[in-house]
Amino acid sequence: MRVPVYSLKGEVVDQVELGEDVFGISFNEAVVHQAMVRQLANKRQGTASTKTRGEVRGSTRKLFSQKHTGRARRGDIKSPLLRGGGVVFGPKPRSYYQSMPKKMRRLALKCVLSSKAREKDMKVIEELAFEMSRTKDVVDILSALDVDSTALIVTEHSNRNVVKSARNLANSKVLPSALINVLDLLSYKTLIITVPAIRNIERIWGREVIKNASL
């Protein structure tokens, strides 16, 4: 698959060939969904905690007599029915961690990248590097590329000035190519990526298997 390469002024200056083993994969909705749910679950802290009636501080004295009061039966002040009492079946600290086979994780990422390329939601640019950090520079680039939606900007390596220039924009995010993930790719409509970043992605997630890959 060949896609146009844009300059930072929005002009087509070249074309680039995308590797079919990364950008030509058919979309597997089940695998992508599982990867998305896994990533969201693994972000959870799992620290929510409530106290049962056995853990709440208070007396176990029966509040009033069982009979002859005309009122409903009542036990101690720690009853779940009372304000300040224990919680029935409330949350306790737990781990929400979900595992997923490495091949499935890699497939999910390639499915989303392929979908972006196929649906024309990917803009390829030559290179992106700023001498100084200015939000206006990123705004001008997005405008030149006709990007009026949310945008994920992917560079080959982390660039401090690019990150600082885009972090004040609520609808954009910058990532180095080695840290792209399913959640961010699906959370942003348009993928803006540099040519060196594409080559790095193809090297990491292409046919050549990296034994110690953790993504």
C-alpha positions in Angstrom: 0.0 0.0 0.0 1.3 3.4 -1.0 0.3 6.6 0.8 1.2 10.2 0.2 3.8 12.0 2.3 2.9 15.5 3.4 5.2 18.4 4.3 4.5 20.4 7.4 2.7 22.9 5.2 0.2 20.3 4.0 1.7 19.7 0.5 2.2 16.3 -1.0 5.9 15.9 -1.5 6.4 12.1 -1.9 4.9 8.7 -1.4 5.8 5.9 1.0 5.2 2.2 0.8 3.6 0.6 3.8 4.5 -2.9 4.8 1.6 -5.3 4.3 2.6 -7.3 7.4 1.8 -4.3 9.6 -0.5 -2.0 7.6 -2.3 -4.6 5.5 -4.0 -6.8 8.1 -7.8 -7.4 8.0 -9.6 -6.1 11.0 -10.3 -8.6 13.8 -12.9 -7.0 16.0 -12.8 -9.6 18.8 -9.0 -9.4 19.2 -9.1 -5.6 19.2 -11.9 -5.5 21.7 -10.1 -7.8 24.0 -6.9 -5.8 23.8 -8.9 -2.6 24.5 -10.7 -4.1 27.6 -7.4 -5.5 28.9 -5.6 -2.2 28.6 -8.5 -0.3 30.4 -8.6 -3.0 33.1 -4.9 -2.8 33.7 -5.1 0.9 34.2 -7.4 0.5 37.2 -5.9 1.0 40.6 -8.3 -1.5 42.3 -8.1 0.4 45.7 -11.8 0.9 46.3 -12.6 -0.4 49.8 -15.7 -0.5 52.1 -16.3 -1.8 55.6 -18.7 -4.6 56.5 -20.8 -4.5 59.6 -18.1 -6.5 61.3 -15.5 -3.9 60.5 -17.4 -0.7 61.3 -16.7 0.9 64.7 -19.6 0.9 67.0 -21.5 -1.0 69.8 -23.2 -4.3 69.3 -26.0 -3.3 71.7 -29.5 -3.9 70.4 -31.0 -0.4 69.9 -34.4 -1.1 71.4 -36.6 -4.0 72.4 -37.6 -6.6 69.8 -41.3 -6.2 70.6 -43.9 -3.9 72.0 -42.6 -0.7 70.4 -44.6 -0.7 67.2 -41.5 -0.1 65.2 -39.6 -2.3 62.9 -37.2 -4.8 64.4 -33.7 -3.3 64.8 -30.3 -4.8 65.7 -27.2 -2.9 66.5 -26.1 0.5 65.1 -23.7 -1.2 62.6 -26.6 -2.6 60.6 -26.3 -2.1 56.8 -29.8 -0.6 56.9 -28.7 2.4 59.0 -26.7 5.5 58.0 -23.0 4.9 59.0 -23.5 1.1 59.1 -21.6 -1.6 57.2 -21.9 -2.1 53.5 -23.2 -5.3 52.1 -21.1 -6.9 49.3 -19.1 -3.6 48.9 -15.8 -3.5 47.0 -12.6 -4.6 48.5 -9.0 -3.9 47.1 -8.3 -6.3 44.3 -6.3 -6.6 41.1 -8.0 -6.1 37.7 -5.0 -7.3 35.8 -5.7 -9.2 32.6 -3.1 -11.1 30.6 -3.2 -11.6 26.8 -0.9 -13.7 24.6 1.9 -11.8 22.9 0.7 -12.8 19.4 -2.8 -11.5 20.1 -1.4 -8.2 21.5 0.7 -7.7 18.4 -2.2 -8.7 16.1 -4.6 -6.2 17.8 -2.1 -3.3 17.3 -1.5 -4.2 13.6 -5.3 -4.5 13.0 -5.8 -0.9 14.3 -2.8 0.5 12.3 -4.2 -1.2 9.2 -7.6 0.2 9.8 -6.2 3.7 10.1 -4.3 3.4 6.8 -7.3 1.8 5.0 -9.8 4.3 6.2 -7.6 7.3 5.3 -7.3 8.3 8.9 -3.5 8.3 8.8 -1.5 11.3 7.7 2.2 10.6 6.9 4.6 13.5 7.3 8.4 13.8 6.5 9.8 14.6 9.9 8.7 16.5 13.0 11.3 18.4 15.1 11.1 21.8 16.7 13.9 24.0 17.8 11.7 25.4 20.5 8.3 24.5 22.0 5.4 26.5 20.7 1.8 25.4 20.7 1.1 27.5 17.6 3.5 25.3 15.6 1.4 22.2 16.2 -1.9 24.1 15.6 -0.5 25.3 12.2 0.5 21.8 11.3 -2.9 20.4 12.2 -4.6 23.1 10.2 -2.3 22.6 7.1 -3.1 18.8 7.2 -6.9 19.6 7.4 -7.1 17.8 10.8 -10.2 19.1 12.6 -10.6 16.1 14.9 -8.6 14.5 17.7 -5.0 13.6 16.6 -2.3 11.2 17.8 1.1 12.4 16.7 3.7 9.6 16.5 7.4 10.4 16.1 10.3 8.0 15.8 11.8 8.9 19.2 10.5 11.1 22.0 11.1 14.8 21.2 10.8 17.2 24.2 9.9 20.2 22.2 7.2 18.4 20.2 5.7 17.0 23.4 5.7 20.3 25.1 4.2 22.0 22.0 1.2 19.6 21.9 0.5 19.0 25.5 -1.6 22.2 25.8 -4.0 20.9 23.2 -6.8 18.9 24.6 -7.4 17.1 21.3 -3.9 15.9 20.6 -1.2 13.6 22.1 2.4 12.8 21.1 3.9 9.4 21.4 7.2 7.8 20.3 6.7 5.0 17.9 7.9 2.3 20.3 5.0 3.2 22.8 2.0 3.2 20.5 -0.9 1.1 21.8 -4.4 0.1 21.0 -6.1 2.4 23.5 -4.4 5.6 22.2 -4.9 4.6 18.5 -8.6 4.1 19.1 -9.0 7.2 21.3 -7.8 9.6 18.6 -9.5 9.9 15.2 -6.5 10.9 13.1 -3.0 9.3 13.2 -0.2 11.7 12.2 3.0 9.8 11.8 6.5 10.5 10.5 8.2 8.3 7.9 11.0 7.3 10.3 8.3 6.3 12.8 6.7 4.0 10.2 10.0 2.3 9.5 10.6 1.8 13.3 7.1 0.4 13.7 7.6 -2.0 10.8 10.9 -3.1 12.4 9.3 -3.7 15.8 6.0 -5.3 14.8 6.7 -6.6 11.4 7.5 -10.2 10.4 10.8 -10.1 12.2 9.9 -11.4 15.7 11.7 -9.7 18.5 12.1 -12.4 21.2 12.0 -10.1 24.2 9.2 -7.8 23.0 6.8 -6.8 25.8 4.2 -5.0 23.7 
